Amino acid sequence: DYAKSSYALAFEPWQVVVVTGVYIDDLNAQVRGEVMKALSIGAAIFILALAAAFYVIRGISKPLGDIHRALGEVANENVSLKIPHPGLTNEVGMMAKATASPARRPASLWRAARPRGRLSACSAFVATG
């Protein structure tokens, strides 16, 4: 015995009764299929969005990490290294270009200003870049 839902409507001018019905388990299967289809599409869109976000975030964080390492080397007076990513046209490229200017200065100037403990001399040196 299967559960069934039905609907009947009498049409008096013609003296006809129209009756229709549907099995509940068929209806449940159809609804379940539509829900699974919607969830599958949603999951696929979520995975694509997650991959796109990872790609964008990685495209920003990797160059920033490279510049951070280069700045660490400049702070350790290794001014002979090449600052990465100066050719980028975004903020990371602007930061790389700004960082490259002090890194090109001769190491002797860095060493000359540093031992005296004159923070103002170092600041003036960096500011005149």
C-alpha positions in Angstrom: 0.0 0.0 0.0 1.5 3.3 -1.1 0.6 6.7 0.2 -1.1 8.9 -2.3 -2.3 12.5 -2.4 -5.2 13.4 -4.7 -7.2 16.4 -5.7 -10.7 16.4 -7.2 -12.7 19.3 -8.7 -16.2 19.2 -10.0 -17.0 21.1 -13.2 -20.8 21.6 -12.9 -21.6 23.0 -16.4 -20.4 19.7 -18.0 -21.2 17.5 -15.0 -17.6 16.3 -14.9 -15.3 15.6 -12.0 -11.6 16.0 -12.7 -9.4 14.0 -10.3 -5.6 13.9 -10.2 -3.2 12.3 -7.8 0.5 11.7 -7.0 2.3 9.0 -5.0 4.0 10.6 -2.0 7.2 8.5 -2.4 7.5 9.7 -6.0 7.1 13.3 -4.9 9.7 12.8 -2.1 12.1 11.3 -4.6 11.7 14.2 -7.0 12.2 16.8 -4.2 15.2 14.9 -2.9 16.7 14.9 -6.4 16.2 18.6 -6.8 17.7 19.3 -3.4 20.8 17.1 -4.2 21.1 18.9 -7.6 21.0 22.3 -5.9 23.5 21.2 -3.2 25.9 19.8 -5.9 25.8 23.0 -7.9 26.3 25.0 -4.7 29.3 22.8 -3.6 30.9 23.2 -7.0 30.5 27.0 -7.0 31.9 27.1 -3.4 34.9 25.0 -4.4 35.6 27.2 -7.5 35.3 30.3 -5.3 37.6 28.8 -2.8 40.2 28.0 -5.5 39.9 31.5 -6.9 40.4 33.0 -3.5 43.4 30.9 -2.8 44.9 31.9 -6.2 44.3 35.6 -5.5 45.6 35.4 -1.9 48.7 33.4 -3.0 49.3 36.0 -5.7 49.5 38.7 -3.0 51.1 36.9 -0.1 54.0 35.3 -2.1 55.4 38.6 -3.5 54.9 40.2 0.0 56.9 37.4 1.6 59.6 37.8 -1.0 59.9 41.5 -0.3 59.8 40.8 3.5 62.8 38.5 3.1 64.6 41.0 1.0 64.0 43.8 3.6 65.4 41.4 6.2 68.5 41.1 4.1 68.7 44.9 3.6 68.4 45.3 7.4 71.3 42.9 7.8 73.3 45.2 5.5 73.2 42.9 2.5 72.5 45.7 0.0 73.9 43.7 -3.0 70.7 41.6 -3.5 68.1 42.3 -6.1 64.8 43.4 -4.7 62.1 41.1 -6.1 58.9 42.1 -8.0 59.7 45.8 -9.0 57.9 45.2 -12.3 54.5 44.5 -10.8 51.9 47.3 -11.4 50.1 47.0 -8.1 50.9 48.1 -4.6 53.4 45.2 -4.2 55.4 46.6 -7.2 55.3 50.1 -5.7 56.6 48.8 -2.4 59.4 46.9 -4.3 60.4 50.0 -6.2 60.5 52.0 -3.0 62.5 49.3 -1.3 65.0 49.0 -4.1 66.1 52.6 -3.7 67.8 52.3 -0.3 69.1 48.8 -1.2 71.2 50.3 -4.0 73.1 52.6 -1.7 76.6 51.6 -0.9 77.0 49.4 2.2 79.7 51.7 3.5 77.2 54.5 4.0 75.0 52.1 6.0 78.0 51.0 8.1 79.2 54.6 8.6 75.9 55.8 10.0 75.1 52.8 12.1 77.9 52.5 14.6 77.6 56.0 15.8 74.1 55.3 17.1 72.7 58.3 15.3 69.2 57.4 14.5 68.6 60.8 12.9 71.6 60.2 10.5 70.2 56.9 9.4 66.7 58.4 9.0 68.1 61.3 7.0 70.0 58.8 4.9 66.9 56.8 4.1 64.7 59.8 3.6 67.0 61.4 0.9 66.8 58.2 -1.2 
